[in-house]
C-alpha cells in the first residue's frame, strides 16, 4: 500500500485524486495520511511460481505487440499480456508510471498464480 502525506490541504488533494482516479479506494487516517489501496493477492515466492511467471513473462516479451516497446510501456504491455484480468484488476485504474516503484508486482504475481491454477471449462 502506498502512503501519501498530504500536508496542508488533505481534503483538496483527496478530491483531486478521486477525480483523476475514480476507482481508488481512499481511507483518511487520523495522522493526515491518505492510504491508496489496490486488490491484494497473496503471493508465495517459490521456485515453481517464479518459473511459471517467468515463462509467461518471457513469452510476452517476445510477442510482437510488446517487443518494439521500451521502458514502462513495455512493462505494462508484458503485464497485460501475462494476465489481462489481473492487469485490469490491479493496474487499469492507476497505470504504472515511469520511475514508479511497483509495489503491486507481488499482488499481480499472486493474482496470476491464483487464476492460472483454476480449472478451466
C-alpha positions as CSV (number, residue, x, y, z in Angstrom):
1,X,0.0,0.0,0.0
2,X,1.4,3.4,-0.9
3,X,1.2,6.3,1.5
4,X,1.0,9.9,0.6
5,X,1.5,12.6,3.3
6,X,-0.9,15.3,2.3
7,X,0.4,18.3,4.3
8,X,-1.7,21.4,4.5
9,X,-4.8,20.7,2.3
10,X,-5.6,16.9,2.6
11,X,-9.3,17.3,1.6
12,X,-8.4,19.1,-1.6
13,X,-5.7,16.6,-2.5
14,X,-8.1,13.7,-1.8
15,X,-10.8,15.3,-4.0
16,X,-8.3,15.9,-6.9
17,X,-7.0,12.3,-6.7
18,X,-10.5,10.9,-6.7
19,X,-11.5,13.0,-9.7
20,X,-8.4,11.7,-11.6
21,X,-8.6,8.1,-10.4
22,X,-12.2,7.3,-9.5
23,X,-11.5,3.6,-8.8
24,X,-9.1,4.3,-6.0
25,X,-10.1,3.3,-2.5
26,X,-9.1,6.2,-0.2
27,X,-9.0,6.0,3.6
28,X,-8.2,9.0,5.7
29,X,-6.5,8.3,9.0
30,X,-6.0,10.5,12.0
31,X,-2.4,11.3,11.2
32,X,-3.2,13.2,7.9
33,X,-2.0,10.4,5.6
34,X,-4.0,9.1,2.6
35,X,-3.8,5.4,2.0
36,X,-4.3,4.1,-1.5
37,X,-5.2,0.5,-1.8
38,X,-5.4,-1.9,-4.6
39,X,-6.6,-5.5,-4.8
40,X,-4.1,-7.6,-2.9
41,X,-3.5,-11.3,-3.7
42,X,-1.2,-13.4,-1.5
43,X,2.0,-14.5,-3.3
44,X,4.2,-17.3,-2.2
45,X,7.7,-16.8,-3.7
46,X,8.5,-20.4,-4.6
47,X,10.7,-21.6,-7.5
48,X,7.6,-23.2,-9.1
49,X,5.6,-19.9,-9.0
50,X,8.6,-17.8,-10.2
51,X,9.3,-20.3,-13.0
52,X,5.7,-20.2,-14.2
53,X,5.5,-16.4,-14.0
54,X,8.9,-16.0,-15.8
55,X,7.8,-18.4,-18.5
56,X,4.7,-16.3,-19.3
57,X,6.7,-13.1,-18.9
58,X,9.4,-14.2,-21.4
59,X,6.8,-15.3,-23.9
60,X,5.1,-11.9,-23.7
61,X,8.4,-10.0,-24.0
62,X,8.8,-11.8,-27.4
63,X,5.2,-11.0,-28.5
64,X,5.0,-8.7,-31.5
65,X,2.9,-6.1,-29.6
66,X,5.4,-5.8,-26.7
67,X,8.7,-6.4,-28.4
68,X,9.0,-3.0,-30.0
69,X,8.1,-1.0,-26.9
70,X,10.6,0.4,-24.3
71,X,10.5,1.4,-20.6
72,X,7.3,1.4,-18.7
73,X,5.2,1.0,-21.8
74,X,6.9,-2.4,-22.4
75,X,6.4,-3.4,-18.7
76,X,2.7,-2.5,-19.0
77,X,2.3,-4.4,-22.2
78,X,4.0,-7.5,-20.8
79,X,1.9,-7.5,-17.6
80,X,-1.3,-7.1,-19.6
81,X,-0.2,-10.0,-21.9
82,X,0.7,-12.2,-18.9
83,X,-2.8,-11.9,-17.4
84,X,-5.3,-9.4,-18.8
85,X,-7.8,-10.0,-16.0
86,X,-5.1,-9.4,-13.2
87,X,-3.8,-6.4,-15.1
88,X,-7.3,-4.9,-15.3
89,X,-7.9,-5.5,-11.6
90,X,-4.6,-4.2,-10.3
91,X,-3.2,-1.7,-12.8
92,X,-6.1,-0.4,-15.1
93,X,-7.3,2.4,-12.8
94,X,-3.8,3.5,-11.9
95,X,-1.3,2.8,-14.7
96,X,2.3,2.1,-13.8
97,X,4.3,5.3,-14.4
98,X,7.9,5.9,-15.4
99,X,10.1,5.8,-12.3
100,X,7.4,4.4,-10.0
101,X,8.4,1.6,-7.6
102,X,6.0,-1.1,-8.4
103,X,4.6,-2.1,-5.0
104,X,1.8,-4.0,-6.8
105,X,4.0,-6.6,-8.5
106,X,3.7,-9.3,-5.9
107,X,-0.1,-8.9,-5.8
108,X,0.0,-9.2,-9.6
109,X,2.0,-12.4,-9.4
110,X,-0.3,-13.7,-6.7
111,X,-3.3,-13.0,-8.9
112,X,-1.6,-14.6,-11.9
113,X,-0.7,-17.8,-9.9
114,X,-4.2,-18.0,-8.4
115,X,-6.1,-17.5,-11.7
116,X,-3.7,-19.7,-13.8
117,X,-4.2,-22.6,-11.4
118,X,-8.0,-22.5,-11.7
119,X,-9.6,-25.3,-13.7
120,X,-10.9,-24.1,-17.0
121,X,-14.2,-25.2,-18.5
